[in-house]
Amino acid sequence: MAPEQHRRAGSVDVGNGVQLYYEEHGAGPVLLLVHGMWGSCRFFHKQLDGLSTRYRVIAVDLRGHGRSSMTLSDQTVPTYARDLRAFAEAMKLEAFVAVGWSMGAFAWWDYYQQFGTAGVRGLVVIDQPPTDWQSPELPKALLSIEALRAWHYRLLVERNALMKEVIPMMFAIQPAREDFAWMFDEMTRAPEAIAAAVLIDQSLREYQNALWGYPIPTLVCGGGRSAQPRAGHEMIVARAKNARLVMFEDNGHCLFLENAARFNAEVDRFVQSLPG
């Protein structure tokens, strides 16, 4: 029997009729995984299987993503953070390690701004600086106004063509055809208007100041061949109270897929180091 057949799946109402879809596998200490922009819980299939021998691994689709509610309103990172708090409460998750890939890390930093450390034992950041916006602090950040303008326009008029370009950008090595197919399916589930709203909101978010004295133990995993600048990862480590950077030099933005065995081992080592 394939591992995915052992997974449990369901949906949770987080308020106002909004349903968040999730998949989970395993038992033990809880890992709560949040995907990046336009992604879904399916991107974590190698963690749902690979980490479930020691942990209860839960991967959730944010609203406007995957199989969760496609709301036309409230497509903002602060709303995602509130949804995550409601999800944790509904699932009775009193303590968990938060994992955020790309925009998922934004959601967890915003969660801290709104709810403090509530329930969060540790944080794993996957290839995400405190902002994607270019500034004097991070001049090599991912997005300029010109790039944001171009991506927003293409999302509205030629979304599928754009996604076919974005997917290879996330990897150091071109993904196999069957992997490309499911990623494309996941990343084109939202209507174009929702995808564009997500892009604008997350691209303008800045969490640099929120990281000063950030108290939650943090593991930062960066891709050496990602477009995200190493300086952004180093900023997290410099500002948080207890953070460590691990670089995956030969991998890209989806390092947890490209090098799942090493990533899962690093997460396991990190969780085992946490108090309690």
C-alpha positions in Angstrom: 0.0 0.0 0.0 1.4 3.4 -1.0 2.2 5.7 2.0 -0.3 8.4 0.9 -3.1 5.8 1.4 -2.4 6.0 5.2 -2.9 9.7 5.4 -6.0 11.3 6.9 -7.6 14.3 5.3 -10.4 16.7 6.3 -11.6 20.3 6.5 -11.9 22.7 9.4 -14.2 25.7 9.6 -12.2 28.6 10.8 -15.0 31.1 10.8 -17.5 32.7 8.5 -17.9 29.4 6.6 -14.3 29.3 5.5 -13.0 25.8 5.2 -9.3 24.9 5.4 -8.4 21.6 3.9 -5.6 19.6 5.5 -3.8 16.2 5.4 -2.1 14.5 8.2 0.0 11.4 8.8 1.7 9.8 11.9 1.5 10.3 15.6 3.6 12.1 18.2 4.8 15.7 18.5 2.9 17.9 16.0 4.5 19.6 13.0 2.1 22.1 11.3 3.3 22.8 7.8 2.2 25.8 5.7 2.9 26.1 2.0 4.0 29.1 -0.1 2.2 31.4 -2.5 -0.1 29.5 -4.9 1.0 26.3 -3.4 -0.8 23.6 -1.3 -0.3 20.9 1.2 0.6 18.5 -1.6 4.0 20.1 -1.9 4.8 18.6 1.5 4.1 15.0 0.5 7.7 14.0 1.2 7.4 15.4 4.7 3.9 13.8 5.3 5.5 10.5 4.6 9.1 10.9 5.6 8.6 12.6 9.0 5.5 10.6 10.1 7.4 7.8 11.7 8.2 10.1 14.7 5.7 13.0 14.4 2.1 13.8 13.7 2.6 15.8 10.5 -0.2 18.1 9.5 -0.1 20.1 6.2 -2.8 22.7 5.6 -4.1 24.6 2.6 -4.5 28.3 3.2 -7.7 30.0 2.1 -7.5 30.8 -1.6 -5.2 27.8 -2.2 -5.4 24.1 -2.9 -8.7 22.6 -1.7 -9.6 25.3 0.8 -12.3 27.9 0.4 -11.7 30.3 -2.5 -12.8 33.5 -0.8 -12.7 36.6 -2.9 -12.1 38.7 0.3 -9.5 38.6 3.0 -6.7 37.3 0.9 -4.0 38.7 3.2 -1.2 37.3 5.3 -2.7 38.6 8.6 -5.9 36.8 7.7 -4.0 33.6 7.0 -2.4 33.9 10.4 -5.8 34.3 12.1 -7.0 31.2 10.1 -4.0 29.2 11.4 -4.8 30.2 15.0 -8.5 29.1 14.5 -7.3 25.9 12.8 -5.0 25.1 15.7 -7.7 25.7 18.2 -10.3 23.6 16.3 -7.7 20.8 16.0 -6.9 21.1 19.7 -3.2 21.6 18.9 -1.8 22.9 22.2 1.8 22.7 21.2 3.4 22.3 17.7 6.4 23.1 15.6 5.5 25.6 12.9 6.9 25.1 9.4 6.6 27.8 6.8 7.8 27.6 3.2 8.1 30.9 1.4 4.9 32.9 2.1 4.1 30.3 4.8 6.9 31.8 6.9 5.2 35.2 6.6 2.0 33.7 8.0 3.9 32.4 11.0 5.7 35.7 11.7 2.3 37.5 11.4 0.9 34.8 13.8 3.5 35.9 16.3 2.6 39.5 15.9 -1.1 38.8 16.6 -0.9 35.9 19.1 2.6 35.8 20.5 4.0 32.3 21.0 0.6 30.7 21.5 1.2 27.0 21.0 4.4 27.4 18.9 7.4 25.4 20.2 9.7 26.2 17.3 9.7 27.6 13.8 11.2 26.1 10.6 11.6 28.8 7.9 12.1 27.4 4.4 13.9 29.7 2.0 12.1 33.0 2.9 13.8 36.3 4.0 11.7 38.7 6.1 10.5 40.4 2.9 10.4 39.9 -0.8 10.5 43.6 -1.4 13.8 45.3 -2.5 15.0 47.9 -0.1 18.3 49.5 1.2 18.3 46.7 3.8 17.9 44.0 1.3 18.8 45.3 -2.1 18.9 41.8 -3.7 15.4 40.8 -2.5 13.2 39.0 -5.0 10.9 41.8 -6.2 11.2 45.3 -7.6 8.2 47.5 -8.5 8.8 46.6 -12.2 8.8 42.8 -11.5 5.7 43.0 -9.3 3.9 45.0 -12.0 4.8 42.5 -14.7 3.8 39.5 -12.6 0.5 41.0 -11.6 -0.4 41.8 -15.2 0.5 38.3 -16.4 -1.5 36.7 -13.6 -4.6 38.4 -14.9 -4.1 37.9 -18.6 -1.9 34.8 -19.0 -1.7 33.0 -15.7 -1.0 29.5 -17.1 1.9 30.7 -19.1 3.4 32.5 -16.1 3.0 29.4 -13.9 4.9 27.3 -16.5 7.8 29.7 -16.1 7.6 30.0 -12.3 7.7 26.3 -11.5 11.2 25.7 -13.0 12.4 28.8 -11.2 11.8 27.1 -7.9 14.2 24.2 -8.5 17.9 23.9 -9.1 17.2 21.1 -11.6 14.1 20.9 -13.8 11.5 18.8 -12.2 10.3 15.6 -13.9 7.3 15.8 -16.2 5.0 14.1 -13.8 6.0 16.4 -10.9 5.6 19.4 -13.1 2.1 18.3 -14.0 0.8 18.0 -10.4 2.6 21.3 -9.3 1.0 23.1 -12.2 -2.4 21.7 -11.3 -2.0 22.8 -7.7 -0.7 26.3 -8.5 -3.6 27.0 -11.0 -6.5 26.0 -8.7 -7.3 29.6 -7.6 -9.1 32.0 -10.0 -6.7 34.6 -11.5 -8.2 37.4 -9.4 -7.4 35.5 -6.1 -3.9 34.6 -7.2 -3.2 38.2 -8.1 -4.6 39.5 -4.8 -2.3 37.0 -2.9 0.7 38.2 -4.9 0.2 41.9 -4.1 -0.5 41.4 -0.4 2.4 39.1 0.3 4.9 40.9 -1.9 4.5 44.2 0.1 4.8 42.5 3.5 7.9 43.4 5.6 8.8 41.5 8.8 12.3 42.8 9.4 11.3 44.7 12.6 9.2 41.9 13.9 12.3 39.7 14.1 14.2 41.8 16.6 14.3 39.6 19.7 12.0 36.9 18.1 11.8 34.4 21.0 10.8 31.2 19.3 13.7 28.8 18.5 14.1 29.0 14.7 15.7 26.8 12.0 16.3 28.6 8.8 16.8 26.5 5.7 18.0 28.3 2.6 18.6 27.2 -1.0 22.0 28.0 -2.4 20.6 28.1 -5.9 17.4 29.9 -5.0 16.6 33.4 -6.1 16.1 34.4 -2.5 19.2 36.2 -1.1 21.3 34.6 1.6 21.5 38.0 3.2 17.8 37.7 4.0 18.3 34.4 5.8 21.3 35.8 7.7 19.1 38.7 8.8 16.7 36.3 10.5 19.5 34.6 12.4 21.0 38.0 13.4 17.8 39.4 14.8 16.1 36.4 16.4 17.1 35.3 19.9 17.8 31.7 19.0 18.1 30.9 15.3 20.4 28.8 13.1 20.9 28.9 9.4 21.4 25.7 7.3 22.2 26.2 3.6 21.3 23.6 1.0 23.9 24.8 -1.5 22.9 22.6 -4.4 19.2 23.2 -4.1 16.6 25.8 -5.0 13.5 27.3 -3.4 11.9 23.8 -3.1 14.9 22.4 -1.2 12.5 20.3 0.9 11.4 18.5 -2.3 14.8 18.3 -4.0 16.7 17.1 -0.9 13.9 15.7 1.2 16.1 13.2 3.1 18.5 15.9 4.4 15.7 18.4 5.0 13.7 15.9 7.1 16.8 15.0 9.0 17.5 18.7 9.8 13.9 19.1 11.0 14.1 16.0 13.1 17.4 17.2 14.7 15.9 20.7 15.4 12.7 19.3 17.0 14.7 16.9 19.2 16.8 19.9 20.4 13.7 21.9 21.6 12.9 22.0 25.3 10.0 20.1 26.6 
